[in-house]
Amino acid sequence: MLKQRPTIRDHSAEANLFARRAFVGFVFVLALVAILLSNLYTIQVEDHQDYQTRSNDNRIKVIPIAPNRGLIYDRNGVLLAENKPVYNLEVIPEEVDDLIASVKSVSKIIEITEQQQADFLDDIKHTRRFKSQVLKARLNENEVAMFSVNQHKFPGFSIEARLARYYPFGDTLTHALGYVAKLNRKELNKLEQQGEATNYRATHDIGKLGIEKYYEPLLHGQVGSQRVEVNNRGRIIRTLSMDPPLPGDDLVLTLDIGLQQIAQHTLKDMRGAIVVMDAKDGGVLALYSNPSYDPNLFVHGISSKDYKALLNPDRPLINRTTQGRYAPASTIKPHMAILALEENVVQETTTMWDPGFFQIPNVEHRWRDWRRWGHGHVDVYKAIEESCDTYFYDAAYRLGITKISNFMARFGFGELSGIDIHEEATAILPSKEWKEGRFKESWWRGDTISVGIGQGYWTATPIQIANATNILVNKGINHPPHLAQVAKKEDQITQLNNEEKPPVVLNNEDNWRIAIDAMHNTVKKTTGTAHRAFKGANYDPAGKTGTAQVVSIAQGERYDADALKERQRDNAIYVGFAPYDNPQIVVSIVVENTGGGSSVGAPIARQLMDYYFAANPIQSSGSKVP
């Protein structure tokens, strides 16, 4: 077999091939470099702003800052609602991978009850997951320290220091001030509809009742913000800029905390309500409903146990001063007298005989007077001084329900008084139309008789009674009741509630004098129903007692408190003012199931007036009551 001759290598061809391959490789590398440079240009030049923004989003956070809530003072500058610093353990749900497990782990470090854990997990179902939620409020120093050393284990959890509302007088002012509590989903939706949600980005609480709710827009303030730099763990490294929040307005109320405490003391363990008004401008000096409760329980979330304790038959959650509906009883007799005089149904000098009862002609039923043997010959003065029922039965029968209803509406009965809290009832001012709409029945003549002494279908709230009395003692001038006096922000002072309502004008203005003089005699004369309670007072008061039946007593039977259940006994009512010749204050008192206004209501009014005129001696005038 012949050997193959070896091939001679073509170095020139190989060199050319290598050159071509090198060129292609170089072009390829050059293209890659061009692509890289192009991308670098795009990223660093064209898209610089976009990536800068993303970088800042990771490095810089904008944190909303809640404004300090405005403070609340009484008329003398005593602080009634303040802000105290507290430490809360808070969680941002969206930053926690396993929320349930994390909450359980945290509870091993600081004590968090199963109920608190359950409440927290339930709350976050109804709130936005990016919003910080309180897991445990009011941590003590030891709890703060224990969590702080373990915080790195719990991303999304943090200790936050913030100001929380505190009410130093506790249950003394609850029904006037109200309270703040956790902002819920329903309230947040309402804020969104009103375009106010942004202003509550850092706010956890909102006014729920009373002054706190009514003046929420003033008290809340304006939210602020700060731009901060954070590290990869979300911890703040430094603050870049800040837009400080604007604190809410401070409120100065017309309330006198000293008088409010006297009101609380006088009611003690009795159920009832007290309203004291400034007769000159309608400012409410005291507004107390008993029993009451501590509003501080609600600020940080009330426990189920504490809330159930408030759901008792005494109903402490009800504001009796504005929501309690009671028969006004004899306290409206001065108003009835004015109407009867206006309509010429009675005259100042005419008298009628009171046998102790009243009968409609050709009707057997007798409407009894509180004095079984009657008051004898009675004129308009004696009818008010001795609270003669028969006199006003007769007047009501002759006036008719339409005139009574229309006239009493001018004094605010059956309507909201306009006081600056939302928790208020209109109560019932009966009329033909009202009964037809409520019971689908016609109005009967007999229905009118009881209305003449403030009974029957007629109900009123203590604030309505106080307001109606204030209109009377001011001879028709109508100063609506109010709690807030001024709003203060730095050096700016805004006057609140300084408007009058249209006055009540009579055909004969002298009829005011007759009713006022008769109320004066009720206290001054020894036969007056309130004389004993005010004996020896160093100011000159006037007033009217009332005793409101809670249950009807059958014909021929006598009222026997001992034979009735406690809740069926009469309510004691009293309205009064002082001094007689230059009224400074008006009081309205209702005490449930305690008997007569002369024996219970008037002595309470005496204590309130004694305190007021001891503190304001320059305003006291008039002769001493014998």
Secondary structure, DSSP 8 states (H G I E B T S, - for coil): ----------HHHHHHHHHHHHHHHHHHHHHHHHHHHHHHHIIIIITHHHHHHHHHHHHEEEEEE------EE-TTS-EEEEEEEEEEEEE-GGG-SSHHHHHHHHTTTS---HHHHHHHHHHGGGS-TTS-EEEE-S--HHHHHHHHTTGGG-TTEEEEEEEEEE-TTGGGSHHHH--EEE--HHHHHHHHHTT-GGGGTT--EEE-SHHHHHTHHHHH-B-EEEEEEE-TT--EEEEEEEE--B---EEEES--HHHHHHHHHHHTTS-EEEEEEETTT-BEEEEEEES---THHHHT---HHHHHHHSSTT-TTS-HHHH--B--GGGGHHHHHHHHHHTTSS-SS--EEE-SEE--TT----EE-SSTT--EEE-HHHHHHTT-HHHHHHHHHHH-HHHHHHHHHTTTTTS----SSS-----B---HHHHHHHHS----HHHHHHHTTT-TT-BB-HHHHHHHHHHHHTTT-B---BSEEEEEETTEEEE-S---B-----SSTHHHHHHHHHHHHHHHSTTSTTTGGGTT-SS--EEEEEEE-SS---TT----GGGS-GGGS-EEEEEEEE-TTS--EEEEEEETTS--IIIIIHHHHHHHHHHHHHH-GGG--S----
